[in-house]
Amino acid sequence: MATHDVEDVEMIEARPRKKIRSSTKRKRATSPTDPPKAPQLFAPFRAVGLITNHIPFYMQTRSYKDATEGPRIHILTCLGKSWALWEGGKMGLLFVGPEVEDPISCLVMDGDAVWAASGVHVIKYLRGKEVARVSNPLRTPLAFVVLFGSQLLALTEDGGRMLIWEVSTHERALSATVQFDIGFTATSILHPATYLNKVLIASNEGDMQLWNIRTQTCIHKFSHSQLRTLPSQPQMSTPSSPITALTQSPAIDVVGVGFMSGEISVYDIRADERLMRMYMDNGGIKALSFRSDGHPILASASSSGHIALWDLDSGGRLLHLIRGAHDGAISALEWVPGQPVLISSGEDNSVKQWLYESPTAVPRLLKFRSGHHAPPHLIRFYGEDGKQLLSASADRTLRYISIVRDSRSYEMSQGSLARKATTLSKPLASLKFPPITSISYSSTRSKDWDDVLTAHADEMCVRSWTVLNKRLGKHTFNSAESSKRKSPAGVVKCVCVTACGNFGLAGSSTGEIHMWNMQSGLKRKSFKVGSCPQAVIDRLESSSATKKKASERAITGLASDALNRVVIATTSDGTTNFFDFHTCTLDQTMILPTSASSIVLQRDSGLFAVVCDDMVIRIIDIETRRIVRELSCGVHGRILDIAFSSDSRWMVAASLDSVIRTFDIPTGQLINAFRTPSVATSIAFSPANDFLATAHVDSVGIFLWANRSQYSEVAFRAISEDNIAEIALPSMQGSEEDEALQALEALGVEDTPTDVFSTPSQLDGDLVTLTLLPRTRWQTLLNLEVIQQRNKPKEPPKKPEHAPFFLPTLPGVEHRFAVEEKKQEKQDTHTRRLDTHAANSRSTFQKLLAELEKNGSSDDTLFDYIKSLSPAAIDVELRSLVSFNSLQQFLRAIKRRLQSHLDFEAVQTLQNVVLRMHADAIIESEGLRAELEELLKVQKKESGRVLDLLASSLGTLGFVRDTQ
């Protein structure tokens, strides 16, 4: 069937088009095989949902004079190849750095400057713009960076060297290089407080070294056995464990050391002895931080997402343990100086602030900013304004994401899971719902009851959600209770909320469809697809797996129309079933060539698209119930998701070959395609037609692509599958509106897109073409003298009454004093030289006539200028034709225009007016009489041809009228 349609398309394309004559100005269409310079339709705009990654954040506090709200907190987080600066008070986004070539490995701040280590470079930024960079001359990547006064210290990725730059000078040259001994792999650097020109360097082998960076000498070495043994205990041979955390305490000479084994040492580096030992279960130590507001408390974070508080006055007694503070490994911990606030960031794409109201009270979550910590696999726009998204991820969460302001995004609550996790001593993530496989919503009654339905993996129930209350809804619809006891209960595969928002439907893997009331939660109706049609059984192979598949008939797609008349369901065996919404009867079954995997309905147009396993999107009309378009998405990868534009003009499809294609539905042609670096698992088109949202397999963010046709001219033409450009994913932009506008201005397309089908000035050379100007324009020119005589004033203007002699005034509506009247009269006097110059000057009309006669160019420029003038201006220009040459040129121009069959009524009018004005001059001149005789011959010929055409048309019209 698909092959037959393709052949039909090829036959249509091969049909000869209408012959294009040489007299037309139709532009030549470009070949569809030309490679596109860039994606013409969508341009990268920005990414949303990115907060941080596994790189530790950097916190900076700034105190201001007479400040009443305490110090201002700035948090610098890494976003992969860019960075983001957040304001700690409201967790608002301040700046976003530009993308770099390599992923960022470390971030530090120095005043307003941001230093980022990326590959072999360390780049300095000021207010989000790069101002300087230093590079490793050894061309090895850098892993750790720290600012030490006027010097910049960096460790190489292999841990064998430490590089020192002097960044206070303009040259920023490399001042020294420190080579470590074999068996010492440096991982981090710490400057002990009050230690001049000295730094502590931790290693992957569990040892530490104290170095003087001015002399480049090692002062002291701390072995792993000393770091992990108390002074009262004899030194024992303990297995080495990498040092993963190193921090300075408020006490001088005392540092905190964390090991991969989960052990924590509070160590005095001057006395070279261990003061305390603590131990965390379930993972190694990832970060340490000492409280600095007078309470001797140490906070530690583990790779399993727990945060522990230790009382140092009690010898390292455990005060509190926050289990599941993050859903992944914690990358950094920092106490806010002078405040009982702890800031933590983790690999779960979140930054959280914890408040400790008292040493004995359980800490509570104060503020946070978070996103998905697993790549989202299902996204849909929510509402009609296109400003928010619903996204589901493998992290078992449903999130509401605002594309306008990041602070409005949140995670939909699943209940008091933290309390249950504490009571049951289970991880928080294990209590969340399974990953969502299908989402449907209707915002019509969102203020009255639940408006979102979700189906979950391997579950027989459907859950409702309320976006207004940001939480799980009141009802859980169980499809197993609705089915018969003897029949096996099926897993819910897809859901649908009706356009009115009153009913929710769910399709199961056993072929049953159930409908519930969204307000009361009661079951209303059931639909059954019945047995497999014989045509489908004949098409399938006779194997056990195939028979099982045919018997189950799993529902893969579900939709209802805008008026609740039809319920549409697709099955895994390749059928589309149309049910009556009110009687639940099966009206019609349409058999597809292959299995159907999903369905998308555009309620406004009555079209729904079915994704088939043969990599073809079939668009079906609900009214006629026939396939109206078949869109092929290549042969290299199956289709993962599709989306309609709000006006049903385009169909966007994402496939496994990392290509996002856009089809023009009326023509069925591929008009845009671009390849992304990673596979797009889900796409959504904004109801406002301004953005396309995509989710990818290797990123936790959602990427927005601007629709160029909303703000610039885009030429739509068919493109080939062989020439698809690869485009990088959008980067995260700042929240400033100016930056967003500048980003849109930079997305310029062709200034003048190629007009493939332009309207010609003349359809056929044998036809008579008019000017398309109003008829009154030429009638006014013919009767201009009569109109001027009619509009002539009957009485002369009356002289206004004189003002007092001492206040001379000027005539007019407003009273104006004529103080400089005598001087003005002197200035207005004309000279003979000016009169002579004005007599010799030529108007634009006369210049065009002269150029036309000299160059022999087209008459279009002259007659376009005439058509742009008013009747009075045309009359003045024609009266200025007083010389022999000007009259001869004009008569020849009229003759050529008559022969071209263009502007017929304008030529007749101009000919009439000129002959009336200059009849005496034309009769007296023999040359002009000869031109007039040639014009008369052309006029008789063209007039006779027009009269013949009119007579033929009138005869045909009369014959048709008489036959009726």
N, C-alpha and C positions, 0 to 999 in steps of 0.2 A: 504493500500500500504506500509505504514511504517512497519506494523507488518510482512508482507510478506518478506521485506528486512531483518528484524532482524532475522527471521527464517532462511533465506539463510545464513546469517553470522554465525549463530550457527551451521548450517550443515557443513559449510566450516571448522569451528574450530574443529568439531567432527571427521573429516576425519583422518584416520590413517596416520601417517607420515612414511617416509622411515625408515626401521629398522636400528638402530644404533648398529654396531658391537663393540665387546669389544676391537678390535685392534685400533679403532679410538680414538682420543683425544678430541672429541667435548665436550665443557663445558656445563654443565646443565643450562638451562634457569631458571631464577628466576620466581616465581609465580607472576602473575599480581595483585594479591590481597595483596601483601606485602605493608604495609604502608610506604609512602615516608618519609624520614627524613626531607626534605626541598624541596621547589620547585626547581626541577633540571634544569629548563630551564631559568627562569628569577630570577634575584636577585635585591633587592632594591638598587638604585643608588643615586638619588637626587631629590629634588623638586624644581620647578621653579615657578616664579610668586608670591612669598610670600615676602611682604615688611614689614608690620606691622599689628597690630590688635588694639583692644580697650584699651590696656595698654599704658599709656603715655610714650613717649620716654624720654631719658636723653641726654642732650647736654653737651659736654665738649669742652672747648677751650684751646689751648696750644700756647703760644707765645715763639718764639725762637729768640735768639740774632742775630742781623743783618738780620732779615727776611724782605723781600721786599713785600711779598704778604699778609701781615697781619697774624693774628693768624690762626692756623690750627684747623678745626672744626671736632669733632667726634660725630656721632649721634648713640645712642644705642636704638634699637627697639626690640620689643617682637614679636616672631613668634609662640606663643602658648606655646609649651613645650621647646622651644629653643630661642636663641636671636641672633641678627645680629648687627655687628658694621660696620657703613658706614663712608666713608670719605666725609665730607661736600663739598669739593671743586668741585669734579666731580661726587659726589654721587656714588662712587665706593664701592664695598663690600670688607671689610678688613678681618673680621673674622666671623665665625658662631659657636656659642656655641653648645655643645652636648645636646642631648635631656635628659630631666629629667622625673621623674615619674609623677609629677603633673604639671598642667599648672602654668606658671609664673604669679605672681600677681603684682610684682614691680621690677624695675631695677634702680641701682645707680652705679656710677663709682668713683673710688678713684685712681688717677694716671693711671697706666696700669691695675689695678685690676677692675673686674666687679663683683658686688654683685647682686644676683638674688634670690628673695623670691619665693619658690615653696613649697606649702603645709606647712608642719611644719618646713621646713629647710630654711636657708639662705646660699647660696652656693657662694664661692669666686672662681673666675676664673682668670688665668693669661695666656694671649695669647691663649684663647680658651680652656684651660685645667683646670680642677678642682684641686685646691690646698688646700682648707679647706672648712668646713661647720660648722654652729652652728644650733642647733635644739631647738625647743620649748619644755621645759619639760612637759608642760601641754598637749601636743599632739593635740593642736588646730591649724588650719591653720592661717598663717600670711598674712595680706592684704596690709600693707604699711611699707616701710623700708626707713630710712634716716641715713646717716653717719654724726656723730657729733664729730669731732675731732678724738680721739682714741676710741670712743664709737659707737656702732651700736644700733639704736633705731628701734623697730618694734612694730606695732599695730596688735592685733589679729583680726581675721575676724569678730568676734562678737562685736568688739569695746569696750570691757570691760576692757582690760589690755594693758599696754605698757611694753615691755620687753627691758632691757638694757644689752648689752654685752660689755665687755672690749676686743676689738679685737687686741689691740697692743701687748698683751702678747701671748705667744705660746699656753697657755691653752685655751684661748678664752672662759672663763667661764661666766655664767650668773651672773652679778653683782647686779642687782636690778630688782624688779617687781613693777609696779605702778598699783593699782586697782582704777578704776574710780567709781564715784558715780552712783547709779541707776538713770536712766533717762539721762545719758550722754553717747552717743555712738560715740566714737572717729572714725574719718575718715581719717585725714591727720595731718602731723606734719610740722611745719615751725620754723626754727631758726631765730629770728630777728637779724639783723646786730648789732654788738657791744654788744649784751646781753650775758653776761658770764653765762654759764651753765643753760641757760633758753631756753625753747621752747614754741611755741604756738601750741595748739591742737584744731582743729576744730571738730565739732560734727555733727551728723545727725539731731539733734534737733535745729540747728541754733545757738548754743552757742559756745563760745570759752573760753579756760582756759590757763593761763600762769603758767608753772610748772618749778621748779628748779630740775633738774635731779640729782644733787649731793646730795641734802637733801631729795629728793622725796616728796616735799611739793607743794601744789597749792598756788601760790602767789596771783593771781587775777582771777576773773571770769567775762566774758563779756557776758551779756545776749543778746538774739536775738533782744529784743526791743531796746537796746542801739545801737547795730550794724546797725539797719535799721532806726534810727531816728536822724535828725539833731539837734544840740544843741539849735537852735532858736525855734524848735518846741517842744510842750509838748509831753511827752512820752505817747504813745497810745498803747493799746493792739492790736498788729498786729499778725496775724497767723504766726506760726513758719515755716521756710523753711530750708531744709538741706543746709549746706555749701558745695559746690561742687568745689570751687577753692580758693586757699590761696597762695599769693605770696608777696615777699618783693619788695619794691620800692627803687629807688636810694636814697631817703630821709630817714634819720634815724628815727626810731619810727613809720614809716608810712607803712602800709600794704594794699594790695588789697584783698577784700573778695567778692566772687561770690556765689550767691544763686541759688537754683533750680528754683525759681520763675522768674529768669531773671534779678534780681536786683543786682547792683554792688555798693559796699561801699568802699570808700577810707578812711581808719580809722587810727587815731593816737592812738596807744596803750598806750603811756605814759600819754597823757592828757585824755585818755578814752573818746574820742569824735569822731563823724563822720565828715569828712571834705567835702566829695562830695558824690553825689548819681547819678548813671546812671541806665538806664533800657534798656534791649534788648527784643524785641518781638520775637515771634515764637521759644520758647524753652528756657530751662534753661542754665545757664552759666556753661561751661565745663572747661574753662582754662582762665587764666589772665597772662599778662606779661607787665612790664614797660620797655619803651625804655630807654637805658642807654648811649646814645651818646650825651646828652645835650638837646634833645628835650623832653619836658614833654608830652609824649603821652602814653596812656594806650591802649593795644590791648586786646580784649575780644573775646571769641569764644563761640558759642551756640551749642546746641544739634541738631539744624537743619542744620548745616554746614555753617553758616555765620560767617564772621569775621568783627568786628567793631573797629574803631579807634576813641579814645576820646582825645580831647584837654584839658589837665588839667589846662592850663593857662586861659582858657575861662570858667572855672567852670564845666568842663565835657561836652563840646559841641561835638556833633558827627561830625567828620571830613569825614570819608569814611565808607562805608558799602559794603563789598564784599559779594554779595549774591551767594550762591552755590559755595563757595570756595572749599568745599568738598561735595561729594555725600552722606555723612552720618554725624553722629555726630563727632565733632572735639574733639580729646582726649587730645591734648597738644599744647601749644604755647610757643615759646621762641625767644626773641630778641638776635641776635648775639652781644656780648659786643663790643661797639664802632663802630658798623656798622648799616646802615639803612636796615638791612635784618631781616625778620621775618620768622621763621621756624615753620611749622604747620604739624601735623599728624592727621589722622582721621580714623574712622572705615571703610572707603572705601578702605583700603589697599594702602595708598599713603602717601608720605612725600613730602611736597612742600616748596620751598623757595620763598618769596615775597620780591621784591625790592621796596623801597620808595625813589624815586629820590629827591622829595621835599615834604614838608608838604601839599602843595596844589594839587600836582599831584596825579592822581589815581595810586595806587600800581599795579605793573605788576608781572606776574609770571616769576621768574628767572630760577629756576631749579626744577626738580621734578623727582620722581621715583614712579611709580604706577603699579598696577595690577588690576585684576578683583576684584570688591567688592561684587560680588555674585558668587556662584559656577558655573564654566563653564559646559555647558551641551553638547557641540559639539566641538570636536577638530579633526584637520586633519593636517598631515605633508604637508608642502609646498616645492616644488622643488624636485630635484633628489638626493641631497646630504644628506638629513635627518637632517639638522642643524636648521630648523625653523619650527614653528607650526602656524597654524591659529586656534584661539579659539573664540567661541561665548558663551556669558553668558546671564543670565537673567537680568543683568544690562544694556542691550541694546547696548552693544559694541562689536566690532570685533577687536581683538588684534592680532598683529604679535609678536610672542615670540621666541626669540633665545635661544636654549639650550646650546650654546657655551659660550656666554657672555651676562649677564643680561642687560648691558647698551644698547644693540642693540634692545631691545624689545620696542614696542610702540603701541599706540592705533591708529587704522585707523580713520582718520578724517572724520566726517560727515558734515563738513561745519562750518560756523561761527555761531555756536549755542549760544555761550556766548553773542554775540551782539543781536541775536534775543530774547534771554531770558531777557536781560536788556530792550529791546524796548517793549516787550509784557508783562513784569513784570510777567513772568512765571518761574517756576523752570526749570533748565537746563535739568534735567532728563526727564521731560515730553515732550521735543522737540526731543528727540532721536528716532531713528527708533524702531519699535517693535522687540522683541527677534528673533534672527535668528533660523530658523528651518532646513535649508539645505544649504550646502556649496559645491561648485564645482569649480575647477580651472584647468588651463593648462598653464604652464610656457613657452610654446614653443614660443609664440609671446608676452611675457611680456614686452619687451622693445619697442614694437610698439603701443600697445593699451591695453585696460583693459583685465585682465586675471582672475578675480574672479567673480563668480556669487553667490548671496545669495537670499534665499526666507525667508520671514518674516511671523510671526504668524498673521493669519487673514487678510492678504493683498493679493490683486490681481495683484501686480506688483513685478517685479524682478529687483534687483539693481546690477550694475556692480561696481567693485573696481579695483584699480590699486595699486599693492604692491610696484612698483617702486617709485611712488609719495606719497605713504603712505596715501591715501585719497580715498574718494568716486569717482567713475568713472564718465564718461560723460553721460551715458545712464541709463534710467529707463524704462524697458520694461513692458508695461501694457498688461496683458492677456485679460482684459475686452474689450479693444478696438479691439482686434483681433477676438473676438467671434462675433456671430450674435447678432443683437439687441434684438430679441425675446427670445433667449436662455438666461438662467440665467448665470451671471458671477460667475465663481468659484474661490476659494482661491487657490493660488499656494502652492503645497505640496512639490515639489522636483524640483531640477535643475540639469543640466549637461552641462559641457563645453567639446566640442569635443577635441580629442587628438591634432589636428592641431592648436587649439586655435582660429579658425575663426568663429565658431558658438556656440551659447548658446541655450539650450533647457529648457523648463519649463513645468511641468505637473500640471494640476489643479484638483480640487476636482470634476469637472464635466466630467472628462475623456478626456479632450482635451490636446493636446501637441502642443506647438508653438515653432518655431525656428527663431532666429534673428541672424543677422550678428554682431559680436562683434566689428567690426571696425566702420561701418556706423550706427549701431543701427536700421537698417531696418528689417522688418519682411520678412522671406524668405519662410517658409513652415509651414504647419499644419498637424498634424496626429490625427486620431480619432480611438478610440478602438472599436467603434460601440456598438451594443446591447449585452446584457449578453447572453452567450451561454446557450442552453437548459440544458446541463448537470449541469451547475452551479446552475441554477434555481431549478432543481430537488433536488439538494443536500441541498439547503437552506430551512429553515422552512418557512411555509406560514404564516408570520406575517407581520404587517404593517411596522415595522422597517426594516425587512428583504427586503421587496419589495422596500422600499425607497433606501436601500443600493444597491440593485441590479440595480436600475435604474440610480443611480448617477455614480457608477463605478469610484471612486476616484483613481487617479494615486498615488501610494505609492512609487514607485521606478523608476528611469530613468537612462539609460546608453547608450553609443554608443561605437562601437568597435574602434580599433586602425586605421583602414583604411576607416572609414566613409562609411561602407556598410550596417550596420544593426543598427537600433535603438530598444532598448529593454525597455519595460515598463511593470511594474507589477501593478495590481489593487487590491483594497481592497476586492473584492469578490473572489480572489484566482486564477487569471489567469496571465500568462506570455505571452506578445504579442511581436512578432517579425515584425518590419516594415522595408521595403526597404528604405534606406536613401535618394535615389534620386527620386524615384517615389511616395513615401509616402503611398504605398499600404501595407495593412496588409498581410504578407506572411503566418504566422502560429500563432495559439493560443494554448498554452499549459495550461491545467487545473491542478491546484495544489490541494492537498487534503484539505488545509485550506487557510485562508486569508494570504496574504503577507503583511508584514509591512515595509520592506526596502529591498534594493538591493545594492550589492557591486560588482564591476567588476574589474577583473585583466586583463588589456588589453594585457599584454605580453603573457599570456598563453591562452587567449580566454575562461577563466572560469569566471562565475559570480555566486555569492551565494545569495540565497533568504532566508530571515528570515521569518519563518511562525509562525502562532499563536499556533501551537501545540508543540512549543519549539524544533523544528527541523530545522536545516540549510540544505537546499537542494542546492547542487552545480550542475550547468547545463553547458554543453559544448555548445558554440555558434555554432560550425561547425555542430555537429550532432543533436543539439537541443534536447538532452536527459539528464535526471538526471543521473549523474555519481556517486554521493556520497550523503548519507543522514547522517548527524551528529546530534545526540541527545544530548541536553544540560540538561538532568535531567527532573524532574517533579515539581520542587519547585518554579520556578520563570521564567517569560518570558524573552526572549533575548532582551537586550537593544541596543547592538552595536556589530559589527563584523569587522574584519580586516584581509586581506590577508598578508602573508609575500611576500617580493619582488620576491622571486623565486617560488611562488605558492606552496611551500612545506607544509606550516602550515596555519591553520585557527584559529584565536584567537577570542573568544566570551566572552562578559560580560553579565551577567544575573542578574535578580532581587534578587537572593539568595546570592549576594555578592561574587560569585565565578567567577574567570577568568580562562577559559578553553582553552587549546591549543590542536588542533587535527592535526594528521598527515594525510594529504589528500590522498597520495597514498594508505595507508593501511586503512584509515578510523577509526583509533584507537585514543583514548584519551591518550596523552603522557604526559601532564602536567596540573595541576590544583592547584590553591591556593585560599584561602579565604581572603578577605580584611576586615578591621574593618567596612568599610562603603561601600555602593553600588557604583559601578563604572558606571557612566551614559554614558561615551563615551570612546573609546579606539582608538589608532592609532599606526600602525606599521611603523617603519622607513624604507624608501626606501633602506637605507644602511644595513638593518637587524641588527643594533646594539642596538636599543632601542625600548621598548614598552612604550607608553605614555598613562596614564589613568587620567580621571577626575572623581571626586567623589562628592557626594551630600552634604557633610558637610565641604568642604574645597574650598578655592578660588585658591589654587595652582594646578599645573599640575605635576604629579609624573612620574618619569622616572624609568624604570626597565631595567637593563643591560641584554643583551642576552649572557648567559654564553657560548654558543656554539661558539662564536666569538673568545674567548681567552682561552678556555680549552676544554678538552674532556668531552662530555656529552653522557651518554648511554640512548638512547631513547627506552622505552618499555611501553607497555600498562599498565595503572593504573586503579584503581577502583574508582567509585564515592563515595564509603563509607569511604575512607581514604584520606581526603583533609586537608592539614595543613593550619592554619591561620597565615598570615604573616603581620607584621606591615608595615604601609606605609613608603616610603623613607623619610628621613629628608633632610633638606636643607644643602648642603655642601658648603665649601668655594670655592673661585675662584682660589686657588692655584692648579697648575697642580700636584704637589707632593701629595697633599691630595687626589686628584681624583685617582691617581695611587695606593696609599696605600689602598684606599677604594676598588679598583678592586682586588688587591692582597688578601685582606681579604675575598673575596667572593669565596674561594676555594671550589671545589666539590671533589668527590672521586678521590684520587690520580690515581688509576687504575680502571676505570669503568669496570663493568662486561661485558665481551664479550659473548653475548648470542649465536651468531652463528660464531664460529671460524672455519677456514679451517683445516680439519684433515690432519695429515701427510700421511695417506693412506686411500683411499676411500673404498677399499674392501680388505680383507685378501687374496683373490684368485688372485688378479691382481698383475702385476709386476710394481713396482714403480721405477723411475729413480731419479737421484740426482738433476735434473733441472739445473746443471752447464753446462757451455759451453763445447761443444764436444772437442774443442782443448785442454782443460785441461788434459784429459786422453790420447789423442793422443801424446801430448808432453811427458807425463810420459813414455809411451811405447817406444818412439824413443829418449829418452834423451841422450843416448850415441852417437847416430848418430849426433844429433844437436850439442853436445859439440865438437865432432870431426870436424864438418863442420865449427864451429865458432872459432876453434883454430887459433891463429895468425900464419902466414906463416913465418915471420921473427922475430928474437928476438928484443926486444926494443933497440934502439940505445942510446948510452950514450951521454948526452948533452955535448956541448963544454965547456971546462974548463974556468972558470973566472980567473982573475989574482990571483997569489998565495996569495996575501994579502987579498983577498975577497973570502973566501970559500963559495960556494952556494950549495943549495939542488936541486936535479932534479925536474922538473915540469914546468908547463906553466908560473907561476909567479916566479920571482927571489926572493929567500929566502936565507938568509945567514946562513951557518951551523957553528954557533959559539960554540954550546954546543954538537957537534956531538959525541965526545968521551964519555961524560957523558951519553948521550942517549943510546949508545950501551951497556953501563954497566947496565943501568936500564932495558933493554929489555931482558936480559939473563934470561932463565927459569931455575928453580931448579927441582931436581928430586921429591921433595915433592909435588910441584904443579902438575907435570905430573902424579904422582900416584893418586892424588886427582881427577884430571880431568878424569882419566881412570875409577875410581870407581863411578863417579857421573852418574845419570840416567836422561834422557830427560823426557819431559812431556809425550811424546808418550809411553815410556816404563812404566812410572808411571801409566798411564791410563790402560795399559794392565794388570799390576799387580793388580790394584784395581778391575778390571773387573773379573779376575780369583778368587780373594779372596772373594769378596762380592757377586758375581753372579748377578750383576745389569744389567741394559739394555745396549746394545751396542751403543745407540744413542750418548752418550757423546764422545766415541772414534771416531766414524765415522764423527760426526760433527767437531771434531778437525782436522781430516784428510782432510775433504773438505775445511777447512779454510786455509790450507797450500798451498804453491806454488808447482809446479812439482819438482823443484830442492830440496825443503825442504823435500818433501815426499821421494825422492830418498835417501837423507841422513838418514832419520829416518829408512827406510827399510834396509839400509846397516849396521845400528847399531845393528840389530838383529843377534848377533853372538853366543849367548848362547843357550843351549838346551831349557831352560824354556821359553825364549822370543819367539823362533820360534814356540814352541808348543802352547803357548798362542795365537799367531797371527793366526795360522792355525785354531784353534778352533773358534776364533772370526769371521773369514771369513766364516766358515761353518754355524755358527748361523745366520750370516747376509743373507746367501743364503736361508736358510730355512724361514726367515721372509719376503722374497720377496721384500726387500728394497734395494735401491742403487745398482741396478743390474749391470750397466755398470762400476761402481767404483769397485765392487768386482771382476769382470773379469779382470780389469786392474791390480789391486793389486796382484791378484793371479798369473798373467803372470809375473810380474816383480819380485816377491819374488822367484818363481821357477827358474828363470834365474840366480838370484844372488846367491842363497843358495842351488842349486841342489846337489852339492857334499856333503854338510853337512847333508842334509836330507836323501840321499841314504845310507850314512855310519851309521846313527842312526836307530835302530829298532823301537824305540818309535815314531820317526818322520815319519817313513814309514807307521806305523799303522794309524797315524793321516791323512796322505796323502791318504791312501786307502779309509778312511771314507769320506774325502772331495771329492774324485773322484766319489763315489756313489751319493752323494748329487748333485754334478755338473752335472752328466749324467741325473739324474731325473729332475732337474730344466731346463736344456737345452732342454731336450725332451719336457717338458711341454710348454716352450716358443715357440719352433718350431711348435708344434701342434696348438698353438694359432695363430701364424703367418700364417700357412697354412689354417686354418679355415677362417681367416680374408681375405686372398688373394682370397680364393674360393668364399666367399660372394661378394667381390668387383668385381670379374670377372663375376659372374652371373648377378649382377646389371648392369654392363657395357654392357653385351651382350643383355640384355632385352631392353636397350634403343636404 
